[in-house]
Amino acid sequence: MWPEHRKYLPELTAMAQRLGQPDQSWLKSPEAFYEFGLRRTKWGDRGFDIAEGHVRTAAIAMADQVFTQSLGLCRPPQEESRAWQAMDNIHLWLEYRSTGQDPAVADQGLHMEGVSAAQREATKAARMPAAEQQEWLAEERSHIIRDPSWCKPDDRF
């Protein structure tokens, strides 16, 4: 983490800890999360960003890393809209999980476009009891892994 962002360390640590406590055995969290610019590779930088003092951008990047670590780089055919929707749903659910807040609070002040269906589904899931969330996650995952060729491990990072 960059020195000027150390004040966010307690919140970011809590976010990483929440993502490190999976509801499903297939959910895998990286060993560590790094702020953007600290771990560049020839393939880019998967680090999180802190924009305008808001850690929600970190939640987005952390959720993506957990998703990719767990399922790989997933590219279903374009016509497989349910698989794409499931990917959006899980990504957003992971974001909500990382924040530890009700989705209405987590989304406050954000202007997200094109994800209203994922917001509805992930919000509904985030408010379910833990056992129901596990069932929901398993169902969403099933739409993505229906064809194993759609997801490949991401060994770039």
N, C-alpha and C positions, 0 to 999 in steps of 0.2 A: 504494500500500500504506500502511496506517496505520502511524504510527511505532512503535507497540508491537509490531508484527508483523515488523519489519525483520529480525529474527533468522532468519526463515524464507525470506528472499529467495534465498539460494543454492539451496535445495531447489526453491522455486517457479520460479526461473529455469531450472533443469535440466528441470523438468516441461514448461515452455513450449517449451523447445528440442526436447525429444523429440517433442512434438506438432507442432512446426514442420517436422519431417523426415518427410514423408508417404511411405507405401508405395505409394500410388496417386495418380495425378495429380489425381483428383477430390477428394481430401482437402485441405481448405483450413483453415488456422489463422488466427485473427484477428491483426491486426498487434500487438495487445497484450492482455493479460489484466489486469483490475483487481479489487481487493478490493471486496467488497460495501460499498456506501455512498459510493463515490467517483465513480460515474458514473450517477447516477439520471436517469431520463428520465420523461416522462409515462406511459410504458408499463411502468415498473418498473426493476429493477436486475438485470443479468445477472452481476454480480460474484461472485467466489468468496468463500467464508467459511472461516475457520480456527476450527474448533471444538475446544475443550479441548486446544489445542496439537497437533492432528492435521491434517495437510495433505491427508488423503484426501478431505475435503469439498471442498477446492480442486480435486482431481483430478476429482471428479464434475462440478463446474461447468465446468471447462475442457473436459472431454470433451463436455459438452452444447453448448458454444459451437462446438467444432470440427465436431460433427455438424451443427448448424444452419447453420453457415457453408458446409458442404460439400453438404448435401442440402436445406436449408430446413426449414420447419415441416412435418412429415409427419403426415398424419392419414388413414391407410388406413381403409376401412370396418371396423367392429368385428369382423365375421366373418372378416376377413383375418388370421387368427392368425399365419400364417407371416411376414407382413410385420412385424407387431408384435414377434414374437420376434426377427427380424433386427435391428430397431431396438435392442432391448435388448442383443443380442449385440454389436453394434458399439459402443454406448455403453460397455459394460463393458470391451471390448477396448481402447478409447481410454483408459479410466481406468487399466487395467493398464499400457498403454504409457507413459502420463505418469509413473507412479511409478517405472518402470525396475526394478521388482522382480518376482520370481516372484509369481504371483497368490496363492499360499498365504501368502506374507509380507505382501502388500498387503492381504489380507482379514483378517489377524490382528486379533482384538479387535473386529471389526465384527459387528453382528448384523443382517444383511441378510435381509429376508423377501420372498418372492414372486419372487425372481430366481435360484432354484437352477438352472433350465435355462440361463439366460444365463451364470451362473457356470461351469457345466460347459463350455459351448461356447467362451466367451471364454478360459477357462483353457487348454483344449486348443489353441486357435488361438495364444495368446500363447507357447506352448511349441514351436510349429512353427518350422521353418527359415523364413527371410524369404520365399523364393519361394512356399512353401505358404501363408504368411499372406496374401500378395497374392491368391492364388487364392481363399482363404476369404473375404477381404473382398469381392472381386468377386462371389462367389456370394451373400453376404449382401446386398450392395447390390442385386443383381438382383431380390430379393424385394420390395424397397422401391420401386424405380423401375419396376416392372412396369407400373404405371399412372401416367403422368406427372402426372395430376391430384391424386395423393395428396400431393405435396410442392410447397410454394410458397416462394419466397424470403422471408426474414424481414427486412424493411426497417425494422423498428421501432427497431433499435438501431444 
